[in-house]
Amino acid sequence: MDALVSGITQVLSPGNLLLMLVGTVAGLIAGALPGLTATMAVALVIPFTFVMPPLTGLVVMGAIYMSAIYGGSFSAILINTPGTPSSIGTCFDGYPMAKAGRGQEAIVVATVSSVIGGLFGVAVLAFLAPPLARIALRFGPPEYFWVGVFGLSIIASLASKSILKGLIGGAVGLLISMIGISPVGGNVRLTFGEPALQGGVQLVCALIGLFCIPEVLSLVLQGAQAYEAVRLVRQRGVIMSTIRKVLSQPGNLLRSSVIGTIVGIIPGAGGNIANLIAYNEAVRASKYPEKFGTGIIDGVIATETSNNATIGGGLVPLLTLGVPGTPVDAVIYGGLLLQGLRPGPELFSVHADITYGFIFSLFVATLMMMVVGLALGTALHRLVSRAPLRFLAPSIIFLSIIGSYAIRNNMADVWVMLGCGIIGYILKELDFNAAPIVLGLILGPIIEEGLLQSLLISRAWQFPWLIFVRSPISIILILMTLVSFAWPYLSSSTARRRKGGAYADR
C-alpha cells in the first residue's frame, strides 16, 4: 500500500502532470498525422527520458502511447485516412458522418469511446494482469494461425454490398502481404526483381494509399460538388448530447472493451486487428446491420473503444512477463531497460512504486486525453471543414508523402503509397471496398507465419496437421471461426423466414 501511495503521489506532482499534458498533446498530433504512428512517437521521446527519473519517463511514454492511438481517429474521421493502423475501422462510419456534416459528433463519439476503452484496459492491467499473462503464454503458432483465419471471417461484414467482391479483395490483400522475403526460409517472392520490395509492402503506406488518395482524387476530379459534402454544419450542445448517446450503448462499449483487451493481451495482435473484430461483432449484434458504413455512431464506438482497450491489454504480458505484444510495447520495453528496470514479476515487488505509479498515470492520461482531445478535435474539424479545396487537397497529399517517407526513410514507400492510391481509386470506381484488402494485408503475415512455424514444429509427427487441433484454445478458435463464417448466411435465412411468416400472417 505504501508503494501504491508513493507512486500516485509522484504522478500527481506538478512537474509530472505538466509533462503528461505535453505528452498527450504530442501524441494526439502524431496520431492524427498519417504515417506518424504511435510506435514512432514513443520511439522519438526515448532519448529525452534518459535525463528523467524512471517514473517520469514512463509517464511521458504512457501519455504519448494512449493519446496517439486515439489521435488516429481524427484523420480517419476528417479525411478518411487512419492516422494509425488501429483506426482503420473508424473510417467506415466516421468519415460518412463527417461528410454528412456530423464531424464534430463523430469526434466526440471517438473521444468518449476511447476514454472508456482506455480506462477498461488499464483497469484490467491493474487488477488482473498476472493470470491473464499466463493465458497469453499458451498461444503458439497454431493458435496464431487460427486467430488469423478467424479474422478473415470479418470480410463478410466489411463487404456488405457484395461478399464476392469482399472475398476477392481479401485474397488480393493476402497476396500483397506475401511480397518480400518469406518469414520462414528466407525466399524472395513477388518482388519482380525490385530490391525495394524485399522488405514487403509497409502497412501504413498501404493504408494511406488505399484510404486517403482515392478521396483526394475524388475531391479534385469531382470538384466543388464532392467538397460541399464535408462542409461544416454547426451543432449546438453536441458534446453533452453525444456523450448521452454513447453511454446509451453499454453493451457495445463493454463488448468492444473486452475484445480490445483480450486481443491486446495476445502478443503480436494489437489494435489494428481488435478494431476490425469489434466492428464485426457490433454489426452482428445490431438490430440494423444494414446501416453500418453509412455513418452511425455504433461503428465508431466499437472501433475506438476496442483500440484503446488494447493498450492496457498489451501492457499485461509486457509488465508481468517481459513479453512485448506490439511494436509500441517493444519500444516501451527498451525504455524500461534503459532506466534499469527489467519487466517481469519482480517489477511488481521490487519496483512496485514505479509500476503502480505508471499504471495510475495511464488512468490520469486517459482522462486528460478527453479534455485535450475534445478541444483539439473540434479545432481540427473546423480547420478541415473551412479550408478551400485548392489548399486542402495539396496539403493532404503533402502530409501523405511526408508520412510515408518518414516511416523508413525510404522513397520506395512513397511510390508504394501512390501506387496503392491509384489502385484504390480504380477499385472505388468499380465499387470495391478497400477494407477487405487491408484486412488481408494485416492478417496475411500472421496466418503465414503461424502455418509455416506449426508445420516445422510437427514435421516429425506421423500426422503433422494434427498440431492445429491439439490444444483447447485452437478448438475454441476453430468453433468461433466456423460460427463467424456461417453467421451471415444463418442471419439472412432467419430474416427471410421471419418475412415469410409475416406475409403468411397477413
C-alpha positions in Angstrom: 0.0 0.0 0.0 2.9 2.4 0.8 4.3 1.8 -2.7 0.9 2.5 -4.3 0.5 5.8 -2.4 4.1 6.7 -3.2 3.6 6.1 -6.9 0.3 8.0 -7.0 1.9 11.0 -5.1 4.8 11.1 -7.6 2.4 11.0 -10.6 0.3 13.9 -9.2 3.3 16.2 -8.8 3.0 19.4 -10.9 6.1 18.5 -13.0 4.8 15.1 -13.9 1.3 16.4 -14.7 2.8 19.1 -17.0 4.9 16.5 -18.8 1.9 14.3 -19.1 0.0 17.2 -20.7 2.8 17.8 -23.2 2.9 14.1 -24.0 -0.8 13.9 -24.5 -0.8 16.8 -27.0 2.3 15.4 -28.8 0.7 12.0 -29.0 -2.6 13.4 -30.4 -0.7 15.3 -33.1 1.4 12.3 -34.0 -1.6 10.0 -34.2 -3.6 12.4 -36.3 -0.8 12.8 -38.9 -0.9 9.9 -41.4 2.4 7.9 -41.2 3.5 9.2 -37.8 2.4 6.1 -35.8 2.3 5.6 -32.1 5.4 3.5 -32.3 7.3 6.3 -33.9 6.0 8.9 -31.5 7.1 6.8 -28.4 10.4 6.0 -30.0 11.2 9.6 -30.7 10.7 10.5 -27.0 13.0 7.7 -25.7 16.2 9.9 -25.8 14.6 12.6 -23.7 13.7 10.1 -21.0 17.4 9.5 -20.3 17.6 12.5 -18.1 14.3 11.9 -16.4 13.5 9.8 -13.3 12.2 6.3 -14.2 8.6 7.0 -13.3 8.6 10.4 -15.1 9.9 8.8 -18.3 7.2 6.1 -18.1 4.5 8.8 -17.5 5.6 10.6 -20.7 5.7 7.4 -22.8 2.4 6.2 -21.5 0.7 9.6 -22.2 2.0 9.6 -25.8 1.0 6.0 -26.4 -2.5 6.4 -25.1 -3.2 9.7 -27.0 -1.5 8.6 -30.3 -3.8 5.6 -30.6 -6.8 7.8 -30.1 -5.4 10.6 -32.3 -5.6 8.3 -35.3 -9.4 8.8 -35.3 -9.1 12.5 -36.2 -7.7 11.9 -39.7 -9.9 8.8 -40.1 -13.0 10.9 -39.5 -12.0 14.1 -41.3 -10.1 12.9 -44.3 -10.8 9.1 -44.4 -7.2 8.2 -43.6 -6.4 6.2 -40.5 -3.7 8.1 -38.7 -2.7 4.8 -37.1 -3.5 1.2 -38.2 -5.7 0.9 -35.1 -8.1 3.4 -36.6 -8.9 1.5 -39.8 -12.5 0.7 -38.8 -13.2 4.3 -37.7 -13.1 5.3 -41.4 -16.1 3.1 -42.2 -18.7 5.2 -40.2 -16.6 8.2 -39.0 -15.9 9.7 -42.4 -19.6 9.3 -43.7 -20.6 11.2 -40.5 -18.2 14.0 -41.4 -19.4 14.1 -45.0 -23.0 14.5 -43.6 -21.9 17.5 -41.5 -21.7 15.4 -38.3 -17.9 15.5 -38.0 -17.9 17.1 -34.5 -20.3 14.5 -33.3 -18.1 11.7 -34.7 -15.1 13.2 -32.9 -16.9 13.4 -29.6 -18.0 9.7 -30.1 -14.5 8.7 -30.8 -13.2 10.7 -27.8 -15.7 9.3 -25.2 -15.3 5.7 -26.6 -11.5 5.9 -26.5 -11.6 7.1 -22.9 -14.0 4.3 -21.8 -12.0 1.7 -23.6 -8.7 3.0 -22.3 -10.0 3.0 -18.7 -11.3 -0.5 -19.1 -8.0 -1.8 -20.4 -5.9 -0.1 -17.7 -8.3 -1.4 -15.0 -7.7 -5.0 -16.3 -4.0 -4.3 -16.2 -4.2 -3.1 -12.6 -6.3 -5.9 -11.2 -6.0 -9.0 -13.5 -2.5 -8.8 -15.0 -0.8 -12.0 -13.7 -3.5 -14.6 -14.5 -4.2 -13.1 -17.9 -0.5 -13.1 -18.8 -0.3 -16.8 -18.1 -3.1 -17.5 -20.6 -1.3 -15.4 -23.2 1.7 -17.6 -22.9 -0.4 -20.6 -24.1 -0.6 -19.0 -27.6 1.8 -20.7 -30.0 2.0 -20.8 -33.8 -1.2 -23.0 -34.3 -3.2 -20.6 -32.2 -1.9 -17.6 -34.1 -2.9 -19.3 -37.3 -6.4 -19.7 -36.2 -6.6 -16.1 -34.9 -5.7 -15.0 -38.4 -8.3 -17.3 -40.0 -10.9 -16.1 -37.6 -10.0 -12.5 -38.6 -10.8 -13.3 -42.2 -14.4 -14.0 -41.3 -14.8 -10.3 -40.8 -14.8 -9.8 -44.6 -18.5 -10.6 -44.8 -19.2 -7.6 -42.6 -16.8 -5.3 -44.3 -18.2 -6.1 -47.8 -21.9 -5.8 -47.1 -22.7 -4.9 -50.7 -21.0 -7.9 -52.3 -19.5 -10.8 -50.4 -17.8 -12.0 -53.6 -16.1 -8.7 -54.1 -15.0 -8.8 -50.4 -13.5 -12.2 -50.8 -11.7 -11.1 -53.9 -10.3 -8.0 -52.0 -9.3 -10.2 -49.1 -7.4 -12.6 -51.5 -5.6 -9.6 -53.1 -4.6 -8.4 -49.6 -3.2 -11.8 -48.8 -1.2 -11.9 -52.0 0.2 -8.4 -51.3 1.2 -9.4 -47.8 3.4 -12.2 -49.4 5.6 -9.7 -51.3 9.1 -9.7 -50.0 11.2 -12.2 -48.0 9.4 -15.3 -46.6 9.4 -15.2 -42.8 10.4 -18.9 -42.8 13.1 -20.0 -45.2 14.1 -16.5 -46.5 12.9 -17.0 -50.1 12.3 -13.8 -52.0 8.8 -13.6 -53.5 6.8 -11.4 -55.9 9.4 -8.6 -56.0 9.8 -8.8 -59.8 13.5 -8.1 -59.3 12.9 -4.8 -57.4 15.2 -4.7 -54.3 13.0 -2.1 -52.7 10.2 -4.6 -52.4 12.2 -7.2 -50.5 11.1 -5.7 -47.2 7.5 -6.1 -48.2 4.7 -3.6 -48.5 4.7 -1.3 -45.5 1.2 -1.4 -43.9 0.9 2.3 -43.1 1.9 3.3 -46.6 -0.8 0.9 -48.0 -3.4 2.3 -45.6 -2.6 5.9 -46.7 -2.8 5.0 -50.3 -5.9 2.9 -50.2 -8.0 5.2 -48.0 -6.6 8.7 -48.4 -5.5 9.1 -52.0 -8.8 7.9 -53.6 -10.8 10.5 -51.6 -8.4 13.3 -52.6 -8.6 12.3 -56.2 -12.4 12.2 -55.9 -12.4 15.7 -54.4 -10.2 17.0 -57.2 -11.9 15.3 -60.1 -15.4 15.9 -58.9 -14.7 19.5 -57.7 -16.9 21.6 -55.5 -19.9 19.1 -55.7 -17.9 16.5 -53.8 -16.3 19.0 -51.5 -19.6 20.5 -50.3 -20.5 17.3 -48.6 -17.8 17.8 -45.9 -18.6 21.4 -45.1 -19.0 22.4 -41.5 -22.5 22.1 -40.0 -22.9 23.9 -36.7 -24.3 21.7 -33.9 -25.3 23.2 -30.6 -24.9 21.2 -27.5 -23.4 18.4 -29.5 -20.9 17.3 -26.8 -23.4 16.5 -24.0 -26.0 15.0 -26.3 -23.4 12.8 -28.0 -22.0 11.7 -24.6 -25.5 10.6 -23.7 -25.8 8.7 -27.0 -22.5 6.9 -26.4 -23.4 5.9 -22.8 -26.8 4.6 -24.0 -24.9 1.7 -25.7 -23.4 -0.1 -22.6 -23.5 -3.4 -24.4 -21.4 -2.1 -27.4 -19.0 -0.4 -25.0 -18.5 -3.5 -22.8 -18.2 -5.9 -25.7 -15.7 -3.8 -27.6 -13.7 -3.2 -24.4 -13.4 -6.9 -23.7 -12.5 -7.6 -27.3 -9.8 -5.0 -27.3 -8.3 -6.1 -24.0 -8.2 -9.8 -25.0 -6.7 -9.1 -28.4 -4.2 -6.7 -26.8 -3.1 -9.4 -24.3 -2.3 -11.8 -27.2 1.3 -11.0 -28.2 1.5 -10.0 -31.9 -2.1 -8.9 -32.3 -2.9 -5.3 -31.4 -5.4 -2.6 -32.2 -5.3 -3.0 -36.0 -7.0 -6.4 -35.5 -9.0 -5.6 -32.4 -10.9 -2.6 -34.0 -12.0 -4.7 -37.0 -13.1 -7.6 -34.9 -15.0 -5.3 -32.6 -16.6 -3.6 -35.7 -17.6 -7.0 -37.0 -19.2 -8.0 -33.7 -21.1 -4.7 -33.5 -22.6 -5.4 -36.9 -23.7 -8.9 -35.8 -25.2 -7.7 -32.6 -27.0 -4.8 -34.1 -30.7 -4.7 -34.9 -30.0 -2.6 -38.0 -26.7 -4.0 -39.5 -27.6 -2.6 -42.9 -26.9 0.9 -41.6 -23.2 0.2 -40.8 -21.0 2.0 -43.2 -23.5 4.8 -43.7 -22.5 7.0 -40.8 -23.8 5.7 -37.5 -22.2 6.1 -34.1 -22.3 2.4 -33.3 -19.4 1.6 -35.6 -17.2 4.4 -34.3 -18.0 3.3 -30.7 -16.9 -0.2 -31.4 -13.6 0.6 -33.1 -12.4 3.4 -30.8 -13.4 1.6 -27.6 -11.5 -1.5 -28.7 -8.3 0.0 -30.0 -7.7 2.0 -26.8 -8.6 -1.0 -24.7 -5.7 -2.9 -26.3 -3.2 -0.6 -24.7 -3.9 -1.9 -21.2 -4.2 -5.4 -22.5 -0.9 -5.2 -24.4 0.9 -4.0 -21.3 -0.2 -7.1 -19.3 2.4 -9.5 -20.8 5.0 -6.8 -21.1 5.0 -5.8 -17.4 4.4 -9.2 -15.9 6.4 -11.5 -18.2 8.6 -9.1 -20.2 6.9 -10.1 -23.5 6.1 -7.1 -25.7 2.9 -7.7 -27.6 3.1 -4.9 -30.1 5.8 -2.7 -31.6 4.9 0.1 -29.2 5.2 -2.2 -26.3 8.7 -3.2 -27.6 9.8 0.4 -27.6 8.5 0.8 -24.0 10.3 -2.4 -23.1 13.5 -0.7 -24.4 12.7 2.4 -22.4 12.3 0.3 -19.2 15.7 -1.4 -19.7 17.4 1.9 -20.3 16.1 3.0 -16.9 17.5 -0.1 -15.3 14.1 -1.7 -14.9 13.6 -5.3 -16.2 10.0 -6.2 -16.9 8.8 -9.3 -15.2 7.3 -10.4 -11.8 9.9 -8.5 -9.8 8.7 -5.3 -11.3 5.5 -5.5 -9.2 7.5 -6.3 -6.0 11.0 -4.6 -6.1 9.8 -1.6 -8.1 6.1 -1.5 -7.0 6.0 2.2 -6.6 7.2 2.8 -10.2 4.9 0.1 -11.6 1.7 1.1 -9.9 2.6 4.8 -10.4 2.9 4.1 -14.2 -0.5 2.3 -14.2 -2.1 5.1 -12.3 -0.6 7.6 -14.7 -2.4 5.8 -17.6 -5.7 6.5 -15.8 -4.9 10.2 -15.4 -3.6 10.5 -19.0 -6.8 8.9 -20.3 -8.9 11.5 -18.5 -6.6 14.3 -19.6 -6.8 13.0 -23.2 -10.6 13.5 -23.2 -10.3 17.2 -22.4 -7.4 17.9 -24.8 -9.0 15.7 -27.5 -12.3 17.5 -27.5 -10.7 20.9 -27.8 -8.1 19.8 -30.4 -10.6 17.7 -32.4 -13.1 20.5 -32.6 -10.4 22.9 -33.9 -9.2 20.4 -36.5 -12.8 19.8 -37.6 -13.3 23.5 -38.2 -10.0 23.8 -40.0 -10.6 21.0 -42.4 -14.2 22.0 -43.0 -13.4 25.6 -43.8 -10.2 25.1 -45.8 -10.5 25.8 -49.5 -10.2 22.8 -51.7 -7.2 24.2 -53.5 -5.3 24.2 -50.2 -6.8 21.1 -48.6 -6.1 18.6 -51.4 -2.3 19.5 -51.8 -1.9 19.6 -48.0 -3.3 16.1 -47.7 -1.1 14.8 -50.5 2.0 16.5 -48.9 1.3 15.0 -45.5 0.7 11.6 -47.1 4.1 11.7 -48.9 6.0 13.0 -45.8 4.4 10.4 -43.6 5.1 7.6 -46.0 8.7 8.6 -46.3 9.3 9.1 -42.6 8.4 5.5 -41.7 11.6 4.0 -43.0 13.3 7.0 -44.7 12.7 5.1 -48.0 11.5 6.8 -51.2 10.2 3.4 -52.3 7.5 3.6 -49.6 6.2 6.8 -51.2 5.9 5.1 -54.6 4.1 2.2 -52.9 1.7 4.6 -51.3 1.0 6.4 -54.5 0.6 3.1 -56.4 -1.8 1.8 -53.7 -3.7 5.2 -54.1 -4.2 4.7 -57.8 -5.3 1.1 -57.3 -7.6 2.2 -54.5 -9.2 4.9 -56.7 -9.8 2.3 -59.5 -11.3 -0.1 -57.0 -13.5 2.6 -55.6 -14.9 3.4 -59.1 -15.6 -0.3 -59.6 -17.5 -0.3 -56.2 -14.9 -2.4 -54.4 -14.3 -1.8 -50.7 -10.7 -1.3 -49.7 -11.2 -2.6 -46.2 -11.0 -6.4 -47.1 -7.7 -5.7 -48.9 -6.3 -4.1 -45.8 -7.6 -6.9 -43.7 -5.8 -9.5 -45.9 -2.7 -7.4 -45.7 -2.8 -7.3 -41.9 -3.7 -11.0 -41.4 -1.5 -12.4 -44.1 1.8 -12.5 -42.2 0.0 -13.8 -39.0 -1.6 -16.7 -41.0 1.6 -17.5 -43.0 4.0 -17.5 -40.0 1.6 -19.5 -37.9 1.1 -22.1 -40.7 4.8 -22.5 -41.6 6.1 -22.5 -38.0 3.4 -25.0 -36.9 4.3 -27.4 -39.7 8.0 -27.0 -38.9 7.3 -28.0 -35.3 5.3 -31.0 -36.3 7.2 -32.2 -39.3 8.5 -35.3 -37.5 5.0 -36.3 -36.5 3.1 -39.1 -38.2 0.2 -36.7 -38.8 1.7 -33.1 -38.8 -1.7 -31.4 -39.4 -2.9 -32.6 -36.0 -1.0 -29.7 -34.4 -3.7 -27.4 -35.5 -6.4 -29.2 -33.4 -4.5 -30.4 -30.3 -5.0 -27.5 -27.9 -8.2 -26.3 -26.3 -7.5 -22.8 -27.4 -7.3 -24.0 -31.0 -10.6 -25.9 -30.7 -12.3 -22.8 -29.4 -10.9 -20.6 -32.2 -12.0 -23.2 -34.8 -15.5 -23.2 -33.5 -15.6 -19.4 -33.4 -14.3 -19.3 -37.0 -17.0 -21.7 -38.2 -19.7 -19.8 -36.5 -18.3 -16.5 -37.8 -18.2 -17.7 -41.4 -21.7 -19.2 -41.2 -23.3 -16.2 -39.3 -24.1 -14.1 -42.4 -26.0 -16.9 -44.1 -27.7 -18.0 -40.9 -28.9 -14.5 -40.1 -30.1 -13.9 -43.7 -32.0 -17.2 -43.8 -33.6 -16.3 -40.4 -34.6 -12.9 -41.7 -36.2 -14.5 -44.8 -38.2 -16.9 -42.6 -39.4 -14.0 -40.5 -40.5 -12.1 -43.6 -42.2 -15.3 -44.9 -44.0 -15.7 -41.6 -45.1 -12.1 -41.6 -46.6 -12.4 -45.1 -48.3 -15.7 -44.1 -49.9 -13.9 -41.1 -51.3 -11.3 -43.5 
